[in-house]
Amino acid sequence: MVGRRRVRVLAGVLVFIVLVVLYTRKSEVEQYGEWATEKVVGGGSVLRPNKPVVQEAAAEKTALKGVSRTSYEDMVMPQTTSSAYIAFRATSSAVTATRTPEPTLDSSHQLPPITSDDELVYEIGEGRIDNEEPLISKTSAIHWVKQTEHFPISTTRQLPTGSSKPIPRIQYAGKDAGKADNERLAIIKEAAQHAWNGYRDAAWGMDEVKPISGLYNNPFNGWGATLVDSLDTLWLMNLTSEFNEAVEFVREIDFTTSTRSDIPVFETTIRYLGGLIAAYDISGADAKYRVLLDKAVELAEVLYSAFDTPNRMPQTYYRWKPAFASQPHKAMTRATMAELGSLSLEFTRLAQLTGEPKYYDAIARITDAFGEWQNNTRIPGMWPTTVDASGCAKPGTQVLGGGEAQAQSLQHLVPGGDGQMMEALAPVRGGVVGGGDKVTAVATNADTKQQVEAQAKLDEDELAAKRIIDSSAKVKRQLDDAAKSDSSPIAAEQDAAIENSTRNITTAQEDPRRQVSTWQEPACITQGLASPSKRGIETFTLGGQSDSTYEYLPKMHLLLGGLEAQYEAMYIASAEAVKKDILFRPMTPDNRDILISGTLRVAVNASTGEYFKTLVPEGEHLTCFAGGMFALAGKIFDRPEDVEIGRRLTDGCVWAYESTTTGIMPEVFSAMKCPEHWEEECKWNQTAYWHELDPWEETRTRVITPVAAAKATVMSSSETSSVLAEATTASLNVVQAVQTKVAEGATRVVQKLATSAEDFEDIVVDLKDAPNGLRLAKRQFDSDIAIAEASAPPANPTPAASPSPSTSSQSSSTSNALPTLALNPIYTPKPPLSHQDFVQKKIEDERLPSGMTKIRDRRYILRPEAIESVFYLYRITGEQHWRDVGWKMFTSIQEVTQAGFGNAAIDDVTKMAPELKDTMESFWLAETLKYFYLLFEDPEVTSLDEWVFNTEAHFFRRPKYDFAA
């Protein structure tokens, strides 16, 4: 028996060891293009990322990891007859190491199941998502693979060709034009080196450094946002060794995998794509730095996949993993307007550099869609901050049957497609008429097959998601009503139906409680860009969620050499709408002639369709770019009034900087709006300003004061006699008077409570009904005065039987003691503050600068928009005033934001000593310090007559042209 037991134990141990080996051994890797997954081992398919590493503050630069270099050569690129593109590919082949192209992953290829973060299609993405997790290695990461398009285009819109049209000179060219201020340039350069070295030493290759702790953050996919965003800044400041080191790291960036499951297309385009193109442009398109353009194309191919939708509007948050990307998708029904309309400069410049027109075609369709909608919004000329880009109107009726009718119902108009349907043809390079014709397509039955199948799959997926939601909702309702269901008439009726179905099996009736929802996926009712809500309130602004869409209109005119008249017309329409409904003049103590761009909210009367406009007089730091935009466009389109508006808008932001304790503008504030039109003169009115700070003065001071002249009357037991107790307004005296009268035999208390200056209300409390004590008016319960106690003998004592010896002594000891009654004293609140005291206290408590009525967001996060407009106004006017105010802004920012590893955001610009926040976004180096530097640089360096800046301050070279007379 002992031997058998040992054998069994030994066998169990061996089995356990075998199981442990099977489940812990490293599995083999299965390759799908550049996407690696481990084969089934033990319990199923698993992905094994590297073990997470806890961040440690770095004091030395992190060494470059030996990650294999990637190239975009393995991506399928359409053929083109463009000589520029042929030369581009030839040069790229010579510079980039060749390797065997990896096969394109077909959408029908078997893929591992969709992971948890891919299951739900969320409509509203988030550009910045903080992520402190370490980066994953390429061998264990999932990789993006180019998919076969579900909704390919039939004709590609070409770049406008021909000589650039004459454009007026932008920069001031007088004899008194300023020169470089080398002393201030050196100070600004030192600040940039401090921030760069902090990033290099503590967070090399990550998106951002945390300037206080020395840790890192990866909010933008972990591709080194600060590094790529800062490339042209390094070149501009002659930091050549730092630039070369950063370029070497760029070679190792793998844009086919990410720490995020989605790619924010807008943020990625302006920071990464714009940064790479600008660095290549400003370095002179030198073959030494060809890798910058190569990596730009690699990234652009990933981003271009986001445009594979029925109406070619991009998914602004592109889910790049193959399991999700291989499926057909629509654009968002609630897209942020700026994220949709601010891709044009980067994709157009890439098309110019590579000769590949599909990049320009992608953004031209977006521009056409905005142009078609521009004069049909609630504010003609502008667009609301939220846009329905899906291409489908509200649910209609599904087209029944198949064949041609069904195929037609599943098509979507291509913006700019002359009203024809988009069909599934291979890309064809069409001719250009007059610098760029509209996208056209010819419909054939054979062409519809691929798109119809994709649309059907898209509809099927949406139907499945809808049924899941309906099912979940139904289950929840059933659980909530479980207690009621057995006795309800409906349940009884359903049970009867079930019983009948069991008696007559041939009728085969379905259990009514198991019936599936009759909801059907409706056909897509084709539309262009539209408002997500026909009845909700819409917001129109030049600020957040809208800004760069308007900014890019005049800049695209420059980049295309004036060959596309569309952008000029769209800018003028938007500028006139802004002048009419958005601008306002704030009231300031020194009567400054300044402007602020506000926020307009438009509601609609559902019955009549009438619009109701409400201008919110608030300023945003993001909106400060508008001064530079108006001044630049005024020069380009010969509109002097716009240059003047740009000046006044920029002065408005300078005023906001100069008004606070730190000398820095808050993120969002409200200002005192002048009652007159912004073009009219406005004088400071302190009475009106105080009324804006205390708008409810009349109501606030009319609050009833409980017992203005308190009186208490105590009634005796006799109905014909009463004892009156007079008390002063002091509650303690009142309570003492009540105590005295109660001791004398009082049985009722009458409180006279003041309801106004002359009237009093009697509150009678019978002591018999208040065994636990007398409590006066309810509003007096919060008194902080000690509760007084009163003793009183019973009015008519009732004879009792002789007490027992055990209680005799107790009775005798308490015979002289009287019942205790707890009284709450009368509470007299403090009188309300006078109008003057209230306003002064509010200004002091909220630290409000004169002219501001509220500060909604007190932070400063190192934003560049104000100094951006100051830079434009200096370059356009040549006035020394702008350098003076710019230097004051720089010293104020530097004084309160400098940290150990760079510069940090602050929590409150109105504090004497604001708190530093452990964050430094990439635009501090990419934009803010760059604009400060250019303000004091020689104006001929990066002249506005030779370069155009994207919204992240990246330089794009303009085409050659002759100045207008």
Secondary structure, DSSP 8 states (H G I E B T S, - for coil): -HHHHHHHHHHHHHHHHHHHHHHHS---EEEETTEEEE--BTTB--------------SS-----------GGGS-------HHHHHHHHHHHHHS----------TTS------GGGSS--SS--S-----S----TTTS--------SS--SSB-----S----B---S---TT-----HHHHHHHHHHHHHHHHHHHHH-TTSSEE-TTT--EE--STTS-HHHHHTHHHHHHTT-HHHHHHHHHHHTT--TT--SSSEEEHHHHIIIIIHHHHHHHHHTTS-GGGHHHHHHHHHHHHHHHGGG-STT----SEEE-SHHHHTS-----SSEEHHHHHS-HHHHHHHHHHH--THHHHHHHHHHHHHHHHGGGSSSTT---SEEB-SSB-S------S-HHHHHHHT--B-TTSTT-B-------B---SSS---------TTTHHHHHHHHHHHHHHHHHHHHHHHHHHHHHHHHHTHHHHTTSHHHHHHHHHHHHHHH-GGG----GGG-----------B--SB-S-SSS-EEEESSTTTHHHHHHHHHHHHHTTT--THHHHHHHHHHHHHHHHTEE-B--TT-----EE-EEEEEE-TTT--EEEEEE-EEESGGGHHHHHHHHHHHHTT-HHHHHHHHHHHHHHHHHHHHSSSS---SEEEE-B-SS-TTS-----HHHHHHHHSTTHHHHHT---S-SS-EEEEE-SSTT-EEEE---SSHHHHHHHHHHHHHTT--EEEEEEESSSS-EEEEEEEGGG-TT-----GGGTT--S--EEEE---SS--------HHHHHHHHHHTT---EEEE-----------HHHHHHHHHHHHT--TTEEEEEE--B----HHHHHHHHHHHHH--HHHHHHHHHHHHHHHHHHEETTEE-EES-TTSSS--EES---THIIIIIHHHHHHHHS-TTTT-TTTEEE-TT--EEE-----B--
